[in-house]
Structures are given as C-alpha cells and as structure tokens.
Amino acid sequence: MKVIGIKCCQNIEILEQINNPPDGTEIILDLDFIEKQISEPQLSLTEEEKSAKLNKLFGICENQPDLTEIFAEIDQQRHPYPAFTADY
C-alpha cells in the first residue's frame, strides 16, 4: 500500500483514508520525499466563504455544556478582582 502524507514536527498526517489497520497497529514506513512543487497563489476567500469556514470550526464546540463553566473560570482567573461599582 502506498499513501501520501505530510510531515509536521514528529508527526506524519496521512492524506488518504486507510481502513485496513485498526488504531494502535504498529506500522513500518518506507519514506520517499516528494520535492514540493511551487503552486499558484491561493485566491482570497470571500466574506461568505470565510464565514462558512469559521462556522464549521466553531461548530466543534456545540453540545458541550461544560464550556460555559470553563470560560467563566478562565475569565475569573484572568480578572481576579471584582468589577468596580461606584456608589454615589
């Protein structure tokens, strides 16, 4: 089997779906390096495309009720002093 992947630090991300080995299976890699080809510059995204990508990214946080508590705790740690209220 031959698949393509991208190295990032000490990780190799496989760019294709492989269904044969189950998770945790030890594998041996025979590495061949592909010289990076110069690609055309990527066109800028429209506002609608940017919004769609952000919505997809933030959708990861859906259905996680603990997040409100987590963010409140982070906020408390960042701003440990109570808000100033003036009594006139």
N, CA, C and O atoms as a GROMACS GRO file, in nm:
protein
  352
    1MET      N    1   0.086  -0.116   0.000
    1MET     CA    2   0.000   0.000   0.000
    1MET      C    3   0.091   0.123   0.000
    1MET      O    4   0.190   0.128   0.072
    2LYS      N    5   0.056   0.221  -0.081
    2LYS     CA    6   0.131   0.345  -0.087
    2LYS      C    7   0.034   0.460  -0.066
    2LYS      O    8  -0.064   0.473  -0.139
    3VAL      N    9   0.061   0.544   0.033
    3VAL     CA   10  -0.023   0.659   0.062
    3VAL      C   11   0.066   0.782   0.074
    3VAL      O   12   0.187   0.770   0.092
    4ILE      N   13   0.005   0.899   0.063
    4ILE     CA   14   0.077   1.025   0.073
    4ILE      C   15   0.045   1.089   0.207
    4ILE      O   16  -0.069   1.083   0.253
    5GLY      N   17   0.146   1.151   0.268
    5GLY     CA   18   0.126   1.219   0.394
    5GLY      C   19   0.212   1.344   0.400
    5GLY      O   20   0.295   1.367   0.312
    6ILE      N   21   0.190   1.425   0.503
    6ILE     CA   22   0.266   1.547   0.524
    6ILE      C   23   0.329   1.541   0.663
    6ILE      O   24   0.261   1.510   0.761
    7LYS      N   25   0.459   1.571   0.670
    7LYS     CA   26   0.531   1.571   0.798
    7LYS      C   27   0.515   1.706   0.865
    7LYS      O   28   0.529   1.810   0.801
    8CYS      N   29   0.485   1.705   0.995
    8CYS     CA   30   0.479   1.825   1.077
    8CYS      C   31   0.541   1.790   1.212
    8CYS      O   32   0.483   1.713   1.289
    9CYS      N   33   0.658   1.845   1.240
    9CYS     CA   34   0.736   1.810   1.360
    9CYS      C   35   0.766   1.660   1.355
    9CYS      O   36   0.829   1.614   1.259
   10GLN      N   37   0.725   1.585   1.454
   10GLN     CA   38   0.750   1.441   1.455
   10GLN      C   39   0.627   1.361   1.413
   10GLN      O   40   0.623   1.240   1.435
   11ASN      N   41   0.528   1.426   1.353
   11ASN     CA   42   0.405   1.359   1.311
   11ASN      C   43   0.396   1.357   1.160
   11ASN      O   44   0.443   1.448   1.092
   12ILE      N   45   0.336   1.253   1.108
   12ILE     CA   46   0.306   1.245   0.964
   12ILE      C   47   0.156   1.230   0.951
   12ILE      O   48   0.098   1.133   0.999
   13GLU      N   49   0.094   1.327   0.886
   13GLU     CA   50  -0.050   1.323   0.865
   13GLU      C   51  -0.076   1.255   0.731
   13GLU      O   52  -0.030   1.301   0.626
   14ILE      N   53  -0.150   1.146   0.735
   14ILE     CA   54  -0.183   1.072   0.613
   14ILE      C   55  -0.300   1.140   0.547
   14ILE      O   56  -0.403   1.164   0.609
   15LEU      N   57  -0.284   1.171   0.418
   15LEU     CA   58  -0.383   1.249   0.346
   15LEU      C   59  -0.493   1.165   0.283
   15LEU      O   60  -0.585   1.219   0.221
   16GLU      N   61  -0.485   1.035   0.298
   16GLU     CA   62  -0.585   0.946   0.238
   16GLU      C   63  -0.648   0.861   0.348
   16GLU      O   64  -0.586   0.837   0.452
   17GLN      N   65  -0.768   0.816   0.324
   17GLN     CA   66  -0.837   0.728   0.418
   17GLN      C   67  -0.778   0.588   0.406
   17GLN      O   68  -0.773   0.532   0.297
   18ILE      N   69  -0.733   0.532   0.518
   18ILE     CA   70  -0.688   0.394   0.517
   18ILE      C   71  -0.772   0.317   0.618
   18ILE      O   72  -0.780   0.354   0.735
   19ASN      N   73  -0.835   0.211   0.573
   19ASN     CA   74  -0.930   0.137   0.656
   19ASN      C   75  -0.876   0.004   0.705
   19ASN      O   76  -0.937  -0.059   0.791
   20ASN      N   77  -0.762  -0.039   0.653
   20ASN     CA   78  -0.714  -0.173   0.685
   20ASN      C   79  -0.666  -0.189   0.829
   20ASN      O   80  -0.725  -0.269   0.902
   21PRO      N   81  -0.562  -0.117   0.874
   21PRO     CA   82  -0.514  -0.143   1.010
   21PRO      C   83  -0.598  -0.072   1.115
   21PRO      O   84  -0.634   0.045   1.098
   22PRO      N   85  -0.631  -0.141   1.225
   22PRO     CA   86  -0.704  -0.076   1.334
   22PRO      C   87  -0.612   0.020   1.410
   22PRO      O   88  -0.490   0.008   1.401
   23ASP      N   89  -0.670   0.114   1.483
   23ASP     CA   90  -0.592   0.207   1.564
   23ASP      C   91  -0.501   0.130   1.659
   23ASP      O   92  -0.539   0.026   1.714
   24GLY      N   93  -0.382   0.181   1.677
   24GLY     CA   94  -0.285   0.118   1.766
   24GLY      C   95  -0.197   0.016   1.697
   24GLY      O   96  -0.105  -0.038   1.758
   25THR      N   97  -0.222  -0.009   1.569
   25THR     CA   98  -0.141  -0.103   1.495
   25THR      C   99  -0.005  -0.042   1.465
   25THR      O  100   0.003   0.070   1.417
   26GLU      N  101   0.101  -0.115   1.494
   26GLU     CA  102   0.236  -0.069   1.463
   26GLU      C  103   0.260  -0.089   1.314
   26GLU      O  104   0.229  -0.194   1.258
   27ILE      N  105   0.317   0.014   1.250
   27ILE     CA  106   0.343   0.005   1.107
   27ILE      C  107   0.487   0.044   1.078
   27ILE      O  108   0.551   0.111   1.160
   28ILE      N  109   0.537   0.004   0.965
   28ILE     CA  110   0.671   0.040   0.920
   28ILE      C  111   0.656   0.128   0.798
   28ILE      O  112   0.582   0.095   0.705
   29LEU      N  113   0.727   0.241   0.798
   29LEU     CA  114   0.718   0.335   0.687
   29LEU      C  115   0.845   0.329   0.604
   29LEU      O  116   0.955   0.324   0.659
   30ASP      N  117   0.830   0.330   0.474
   30ASP     CA  118   0.941   0.342   0.381
   30ASP      C  119   0.924   0.480   0.318
   30ASP      O  120   0.835   0.500   0.235
   31LEU      N  121   1.009   0.575   0.356
   31LEU     CA  122   0.989   0.714   0.317
   31LEU      C  123   1.056   0.748   0.184
   31LEU      O  124   1.172   0.716   0.162
   32ASP      N  125   0.981   0.812   0.098
   32ASP     CA  126   1.031   0.875  -0.023
   32ASP      C  127   0.988   1.020  -0.015
   32ASP      O  128   0.871   1.048   0.014
   33PHE      N  129   1.078   1.113  -0.039
   33PHE     CA  130   1.045   1.253  -0.029
   33PHE      C  131   1.006   1.309  -0.164
   33PHE      O  132   1.072   1.285  -0.265
   34ILE      N  133   0.896   1.383  -0.166
   34ILE     CA  134   0.846   1.447  -0.287
   34ILE      C  135   0.885   1.592  -0.279
   34ILE      O  136   0.847   1.663  -0.185
   35GLU      N  137   0.962   1.638  -0.378
   35GLU     CA  138   1.001   1.778  -0.377
   35GLU      C  139   0.877   1.863  -0.396
   35GLU      O  140   0.797   1.841  -0.488
   36LYS      N  141   0.863   1.960  -0.308
   36LYS     CA  142   0.744   2.044  -0.311
   36LYS      C  143   0.739   2.124  -0.440
   36LYS      O  144   0.836   2.191  -0.477
   37GLN      N  145   0.628   2.116  -0.506
   37GLN     CA  146   0.610   2.193  -0.629
   37GLN      C  147   0.559   2.331  -0.594
   37GLN      O  148   0.482   2.349  -0.499
   38ILE      N  149   0.602   2.429  -0.670
   38ILE     CA  150   0.554   2.565  -0.649
   38ILE      C  151   0.412   2.572  -0.703
   38ILE      O  152   0.387   2.546  -0.821
   39SER      N  153   0.321   2.608  -0.616
   39SER     CA  154   0.181   2.615  -0.658
   39SER      C  155   0.142   2.760  -0.681
   39SER      O  156   0.208   2.852  -0.634
   40GLU      N  157   0.036   2.778  -0.753
   40GLU     CA  158  -0.015   2.912  -0.776
   40GLU      C  159  -0.066   2.969  -0.645
   40GLU      O  160  -0.118   2.895  -0.562
   41PRO      N  161  -0.051   3.100  -0.626
   41PRO     CA  162  -0.100   3.158  -0.501
   41PRO      C  163  -0.250   3.135  -0.486
   41PRO      O  164  -0.326   3.143  -0.582
   42GLN      N  165  -0.290   3.105  -0.363
   42GLN     CA  166  -0.430   3.079  -0.335
   42GLN      C  167  -0.508   3.210  -0.338
   42GLN      O  168  -0.465   3.310  -0.281
   43LEU      N  169  -0.621   3.206  -0.404
   43LEU     CA  170  -0.704   3.325  -0.411
   43LEU      C  171  -0.766   3.354  -0.275
   43LEU      O  172  -0.792   3.263  -0.197
   44SER      N  173  -0.789   3.480  -0.249
   44SER     CA  174  -0.851   3.520  -0.122
   44SER      C  175  -0.994   3.466  -0.115
   44SER      O  176  -1.063   3.457  -0.216
   45LEU      N  177  -1.034   3.432   0.005
   45LEU     CA  178  -1.171   3.385   0.026
   45LEU      C  179  -1.266   3.503   0.032
   45LEU      O  180  -1.230   3.612   0.077
   46THR      N  181  -1.388   3.479  -0.013
   46THR     CA  182  -1.490   3.582   0.000
   46THR      C  183  -1.534   3.585   0.146
   46THR      O  184  -1.505   3.494   0.223
   47GLU      N  185  -1.604   3.691   0.184
   47GLU     CA  186  -1.653   3.702   0.321
   47GLU      C  187  -1.745   3.585   0.355
   47GLU      O  188  -1.744   3.534   0.467
   48GLU      N  189  -1.826   3.543   0.258
   48GLU     CA  190  -1.918   3.431   0.279
   48GLU      C  191  -1.840   3.301   0.303
   48GLU      O  192  -1.878   3.222   0.390
   49GLU      N  193  -1.731   3.279   0.227
   49GLU     CA  194  -1.650   3.158   0.245
   49GLU      C  195  -1.578   3.161   0.380
   49GLU      O  196  -1.568   3.059   0.448
   50LYS      N  197  -1.527   3.278   0.418
   50LYS     CA  198  -1.462   3.291   0.548
   50LYS      C  199  -1.560   3.260   0.660
   50LYS      O  200  -1.528   3.189   0.755
   51SER      N  201  -1.681   3.315   0.648
   51SER     CA  202  -1.784   3.293   0.749
   51SER      C  203  -1.820   3.145   0.760
   51SER      O  204  -1.836   3.092   0.869
   52ALA      N  205  -1.832   3.078   0.644
   52ALA     CA  206  -1.866   2.936   0.643
   52ALA      C  207  -1.757   2.854   0.711
   52ALA      O  208  -1.787   2.761   0.786
   53LYS      N  209  -1.630   2.888   0.686
   53LYS     CA  210  -1.520   2.815   0.749
   53LYS      C  211  -1.519   2.837   0.900
   53LYS      O  212  -1.497   2.744   0.976
   54LEU      N  213  -1.544   2.962   0.943
   54LEU     CA  214  -1.548   2.989   1.087
   54LEU      C  215  -1.664   2.917   1.154
   54LEU      O  216  -1.648   2.862   1.263
   55ASN      N  217  -1.780   2.916   1.089
   55ASN     CA  218  -1.896   2.846   1.146
   55ASN      C  219  -1.867   2.698   1.160
   55ASN      O  220  -1.907   2.636   1.258
   56LYS      N  221  -1.799   2.641   1.062
   56LYS     CA  222  -1.764   2.499   1.069
   56LYS      C  223  -1.667   2.475   1.185
   56LYS      O  224  -1.681   2.378   1.260
   57LEU      N  225  -1.568   2.563   1.199
   57LEU     CA  226  -1.471   2.550   1.306
   57LEU      C  227  -1.538   2.562   1.443
   57LEU      O  228  -1.514   2.479   1.531
   58PHE      N  229  -1.620   2.665   1.462
   58PHE     CA  230  -1.683   2.686   1.591
   58PHE      C  231  -1.793   2.585   1.619
   58PHE      O  232  -1.834   2.569   1.734
   59GLY      N  233  -1.842   2.518   1.517
   59GLY     CA  234  -1.942   2.413   1.536
   59GLY      C  235  -1.888   2.297   1.618
   59GLY      O  236  -1.965   2.218   1.672
   60ILE      N  237  -1.755   2.287   1.626
   60ILE     CA  238  -1.694   2.182   1.706
   60ILE      C  239  -1.734   2.196   1.852
   60ILE      O  240  -1.738   2.097   1.925
   61CYS      N  241  -1.762   2.319   1.894
   61CYS     CA  242  -1.793   2.346   2.035
   61CYS      C  243  -1.940   2.324   2.068
   61CYS      O  244  -1.980   2.342   2.184
   62GLU      N  245  -2.020   2.286   1.973
   62GLU     CA  246  -2.163   2.265   2.000
   62GLU      C  247  -2.184   2.146   2.093
   62GLU      O  248  -2.104   2.053   2.097
   63ASN      N  249  -2.291   2.151   2.167
   63ASN     CA  250  -2.333   2.041   2.256
   63ASN      C  251  -2.227   2.007   2.359
   63ASN      O  252  -2.206   1.890   2.391
   64GLN      N  253  -2.160   2.109   2.413
   64GLN     CA  254  -2.063   2.089   2.520
   64GLN      C  255  -2.097   2.185   2.634
   64GLN      O  256  -2.040   2.294   2.642
   65PRO      N  257  -2.191   2.146   2.721
   65PRO     CA  258  -2.238   2.237   2.826
   65PRO      C  259  -2.129   2.280   2.923
   65PRO      O  260  -2.144   2.383   2.988
   66ASP      N  261  -2.021   2.204   2.935
   66ASP     CA  262  -1.913   2.241   3.026
   66ASP      C  263  -1.839   2.366   2.982
   66ASP      O  264  -1.771   2.430   3.062
   67LEU      N  265  -1.850   2.402   2.854
   67LEU     CA  266  -1.774   2.515   2.803
   67LEU      C  267  -1.808   2.645   2.874
   67LEU      O  268  -1.719   2.727   2.898
   68THR      N  269  -1.934   2.668   2.908
   68THR     CA  270  -1.973   2.791   2.976
   68THR      C  271  -1.901   2.801   3.110
   68THR      O  272  -1.850   2.908   3.146
   69GLU      N  273  -1.896   2.692   3.184
   69GLU     CA  274  -1.827   2.691   3.313
   69GLU      C  275  -1.677   2.710   3.294
   69GLU      O  276  -1.613   2.783   3.370
   70ILE      N  277  -1.621   2.646   3.193
   70ILE     CA  278  -1.477   2.657   3.167
   70ILE      C  279  -1.440   2.800   3.134
   70ILE      O  280  -1.344   2.854   3.188
   71PHE      N  281  -1.518   2.864   3.044
   71PHE     CA  282  -1.488   3.002   3.006
   71PHE      C  283  -1.508   3.098   3.123
   71PHE      O  284  -1.435   3.196   3.136
   72ALA      N  285  -1.606   3.071   3.208
   72ALA     CA  286  -1.626   3.155   3.327
   72ALA      C  287  -1.507   3.144   3.422
   72ALA      O  288  -1.463   3.243   3.480
   73GLU      N  289  -1.454   3.023   3.437
   73GLU     CA  290  -1.338   3.003   3.523
   73GLU      C  291  -1.214   3.073   3.465
   73GLU      O  292  -1.137   3.134   3.538
   74ILE      N  293  -1.196   3.063   3.334
   74ILE     CA  294  -1.084   3.132   3.268
   74ILE      C  295  -1.096   3.282   3.287
   74ILE      O  296  -0.998   3.350   3.317
   75ASP      N  297  -1.217   3.334   3.270
   75ASP     CA  298  -1.240   3.477   3.287
   75ASP      C  299  -1.209   3.520   3.430
   75ASP      O  300  -1.149   3.625   3.452
   76GLN      N  301  -1.249   3.438   3.527
   76GLN     CA  302  -1.223   3.468   3.668
   76GLN      C  303  -1.073   3.469   3.695
   76GLN      O  304  -1.025   3.552   3.772
   77GLN      N  305  -0.999   3.377   3.634
   77GLN     CA  306  -0.854   3.371   3.653
   77GLN      C  307  -0.785   3.491   3.589
   77GLN      O  308  -0.686   3.542   3.642
   78ARG      N  309  -0.836   3.535   3.477
   78ARG     CA  310  -0.775   3.649   3.407
   78ARG      C  311  -0.809   3.781   3.475
   78ARG      O  312  -0.729   3.875   3.472
   79HIS      N  313  -0.927   3.789   3.536
   79HIS     CA  314  -0.974   3.912   3.600
   79HIS      C  315  -1.014   3.880   3.743
   79HIS      O  316  -1.133   3.872   3.774
   80PRO      N  317  -0.915   3.862   3.831
   80PRO     CA  318  -0.947   3.815   3.966
   80PRO      C  319  -1.015   3.919   4.054
   80PRO      O  320  -1.072   3.882   4.156
   81TYR      N  321  -1.012   4.045   4.018
   81TYR     CA  322  -1.071   4.148   4.102
   81TYR      C  323  -1.216   4.173   4.061
   81TYR      O  324  -1.247   4.170   3.942
   82PRO      N  325  -1.304   4.196   4.156
   82PRO     CA  326  -1.444   4.222   4.122
   82PRO      C  327  -1.455   4.354   4.043
   82PRO      O  328  -1.372   4.444   4.058
   83ALA      N  329  -1.555   4.363   3.962
   83ALA     CA  330  -1.577   4.484   3.883
   83ALA      C  331  -1.601   4.602   3.975
   83ALA      O  332  -1.665   4.588   4.079
   84PHE      N  333  -1.550   4.718   3.937
   84PHE     CA  334  -1.564   4.839   4.016
   84PHE      C  335  -1.706   4.894   4.003
   84PHE      O  336  -1.757   4.912   3.892
   85THR      N  337  -1.768   4.919   4.115
   85THR     CA  338  -1.901   4.982   4.113
   85THR      C  339  -1.893   5.107   4.200
   85THR      O  340  -1.844   5.103   4.312
   86ALA      N  341  -1.941   5.215   4.147
   86ALA     CA  342  -1.937   5.344   4.220
   86ALA      C  343  -2.071   5.365   4.289
   86ALA      O  344  -2.176   5.357   4.226
   87ASP      N  345  -2.065   5.391   4.417
   87ASP     CA  346  -2.185   5.424   4.493
   87ASP      C  347  -2.183   5.575   4.519
   87ASP      O  348  -2.102   5.623   4.599
   88TYR      N  349  -2.269   5.647   4.454
   88TYR     CA  350  -2.274   5.793   4.471
   88TYR      C  351  -2.386   5.830   4.562
   88TYR      O  352  -2.407   5.948   4.588
   0.00000   0.00000   0.00000
